């Protein structure tokens, strides 16, 4: 009897699904890279650049790194300006929710 009720509820559209507005609206992937002396500085600078680019391209509602989808941060040590530095690349999809 329970399965009959579940099937009837599905058929009647009584199963609640999140409204499309509640789902995150995401834009295509953005990538920003920055070089700094330390990894912490390079990470912070790459995120700031990513956020600024997202804001410029899609508006302030898409500028939050914490809301980004499919985000990755790749860092590596490089030789630049005759010394070791850190290169970090922030990659993610700007999302509004």
C-alpha positions as CSV (number, residue, x, y, z in Angstrom):
1,X,0.0,0.0,0.0
2,X,2.9,2.4,0.8
3,X,4.4,2.0,-2.7
4,X,1.0,2.8,-4.3
5,X,0.9,6.1,-2.3
6,X,4.5,7.0,-3.3
7,X,3.7,6.3,-7.0
8,X,0.5,8.4,-6.7
9,X,2.4,11.2,-5.0
10,X,5.1,11.2,-7.7
11,X,2.4,11.2,-10.4
12,X,0.6,14.1,-8.7
13,X,3.7,16.1,-8.4
14,X,3.6,16.2,-4.6
15,X,7.3,15.4,-4.2
16,X,9.0,18.7,-3.3
17,X,12.0,19.6,-5.4
18,X,14.2,22.7,-4.8
19,X,13.0,25.6,-6.8
20,X,15.4,26.6,-9.7
21,X,16.1,29.9,-8.0
22,X,17.4,28.0,-4.9
23,X,20.0,26.3,-7.1
24,X,23.3,28.0,-7.6
25,X,23.7,29.9,-10.8
26,X,27.3,29.3,-12.0
27,X,29.3,30.8,-14.8
28,X,32.1,29.3,-16.9
29,X,35.5,28.6,-15.2
30,X,37.8,31.4,-14.5
31,X,41.6,31.1,-13.9
32,X,43.9,33.6,-12.3
33,X,47.5,33.2,-11.4
34,X,49.8,35.2,-9.2
35,X,53.5,35.0,-8.1
36,X,54.6,36.0,-4.6
37,X,57.4,35.3,-2.2
38,X,55.4,32.9,-0.1
39,X,52.7,30.4,-0.9
40,X,50.3,32.1,1.5
41,X,50.8,35.4,-0.3
42,X,50.4,33.8,-3.7
43,X,47.2,32.0,-2.7
44,X,45.7,35.2,-1.3
45,X,46.7,37.2,-4.4
46,X,45.4,34.6,-6.8
47,X,42.0,34.5,-5.0
48,X,41.8,38.3,-5.0
49,X,42.5,38.4,-8.7
50,X,40.0,35.6,-9.4
51,X,37.3,37.5,-7.3
52,X,38.1,40.8,-9.1
53,X,37.8,39.1,-12.5
54,X,34.5,37.4,-11.5
55,X,33.1,40.7,-10.3
56,X,34.1,42.5,-13.5
57,X,32.7,39.9,-15.8
58,X,29.6,38.8,-13.9
59,X,28.8,41.2,-11.2
60,X,29.4,41.4,-7.4
61,X,27.1,38.5,-6.7
62,X,29.5,36.1,-8.4
63,X,32.8,37.4,-6.8
64,X,32.9,35.1,-3.7
65,X,35.6,32.5,-3.9
66,X,33.9,30.6,-1.0
67,X,30.8,30.2,-3.2
68,X,32.8,29.1,-6.3
69,X,32.0,25.8,-7.9
70,X,34.6,23.2,-9.0
71,X,37.3,25.3,-7.4
72,X,41.0,24.3,-7.3
73,X,44.2,26.0,-6.1
74,X,47.4,24.8,-7.7
75,X,50.7,26.2,-6.3
76,X,54.3,25.5,-7.2
77,X,57.7,26.9,-6.5
78,X,59.4,28.7,-9.4
79,X,62.6,30.6,-10.1
80,X,61.6,34.3,-10.8
81,X,63.6,37.5,-10.5
82,X,66.7,35.5,-9.5
83,X,65.0,33.9,-6.5
84,X,62.6,31.2,-5.5
85,X,59.0,32.3,-5.5
86,X,55.6,30.7,-5.4
87,X,53.1,30.6,-8.3
88,X,49.5,29.9,-7.4
89,X,46.6,29.4,-9.8
90,X,43.0,29.9,-8.6
91,X,40.5,28.0,-10.8
92,X,36.8,28.0,-10.3
93,X,33.3,28.6,-11.6
94,X,31.8,31.9,-10.2
95,X,28.5,31.0,-8.5
96,X,25.8,33.4,-7.1
97,X,24.6,31.1,-4.3
